[in-house]
Amino acid sequence: MDRIHITIPYRGARSISINHSKVGGNMRWKYTHEAAGTRDEIIVKIKNALAFTDWYPHPPLKVTIEGWFRDRSRAIDLHNAIKLVADAVEAATGVNDKYFRVETGESHFHSELPKIDIAVEQL
């Protein structure tokens, strides 16, 4: 199956949620330093995962995101993380994110190690 799976640590909403990760205005929006670091980490992990497969991603792709959080008060709405994740997957694979089917999985709570799981697969 043409699929990769990566995990990144969850460092808080400022590092991944679209509500907290962009600054600017008048069509000059950019990611904050924290969010850009998270995006770059996702790009590197996806490229590394692809290097160990014989899969070359092409449209369409399915991108799924799932989160593990300490409790509900520290969790983000996973839908708000999709934009940053999609931008990172696009940069890593070269596939335009308009060809992605994006899904949010479950939010899990009471996790000692908060994390975000990202899966990319061929449709």
Backbone hydrogen bonds, N-H to C=O, Kabsch-Sander energy under -0.5 kcal/mol:
donor,donor_aa,acceptor,acceptor_aa,energy
3,R,1,M,-1.3
4,I,120,V,-2.7
6,I,118,I,-2.8
8,I,116,I,-2.5
10,Y,114,P,-1.9
11,R,9,P,-0.7
15,S,12,G,-1.5
16,I,13,A,-1.2
17,S,13,A,-2.2
18,I,80,N,-3.0
20,H,17,S,-1.6
21,S,17,S,-1.1
23,V,30,K,-2.7
28,R,25,G,-1.2
30,K,23,V,-2.1
32,T,21,S,-2.7
36,A,32,T,-2.8
37,G,33,H,-1.9
38,T,34,E,-1.9
39,R,35,A,-2.8
40,D,36,A,-2.5
41,E,37,G,-2.1
42,I,38,T,-2.3
43,I,39,R,-2.3
44,V,40,D,-2.4
45,K,41,E,-2.4
46,I,42,I,-2.5
47,K,43,I,-2.6
48,N,44,V,-2.5
49,A,45,K,-2.3
50,L,46,I,-2.6
51,A,47,K,-1.6
52,F,48,N,-0.7
52,F,49,A,-0.9
53,T,50,L,-1.7
61,L,99,Y,-1.9
62,K,121,E,-3.0
63,V,61,L,-0.5
63,V,101,R,-2.3
64,T,119,A,-2.6
65,I,103,E,-2.0
66,E,117,D,-2.3
67,G,106,E,-1.8
68,W,115,K,-2.9
69,F,108,H,-2.7
74,R,71,D,-1.1
75,A,72,R,-0.9
78,L,76,I,-0.7
80,N,77,D,-2.1
81,A,78,L,-1.4
82,I,78,L,-0.7
82,I,79,H,-0.5
85,V,81,A,-2.1
86,A,82,I,-3.3
87,D,83,K,-2.4
88,A,84,L,-2.0
89,V,85,V,-2.7
90,E,86,A,-2.5
91,A,87,D,-2.1
92,A,88,A,-2.2
93,T,89,V,-2.5
94,G,90,E,-2.5
96,N,94,G,-0.5
99,Y,96,N,-2.2
100,F,97,D,-1.4
101,R,61,L,-2.8
102,V,100,F,-0.6
103,E,63,V,-2.8
105,G,65,I,-3.8
105,G,103,E,-0.5
108,H,67,G,-3.1
108,H,106,E,-0.5
110,H,70,R,-0.9
111,S,69,F,-2.2
115,K,68,W,-1.7
116,I,8,I,-2.8
117,D,66,E,-3.0
118,I,6,I,-2.8
119,A,64,T,-2.6
120,V,4,I,-2.4
121,E,62,K,-2.3
122,Q,2,D,-2.4
123,L,60,P,-2.0
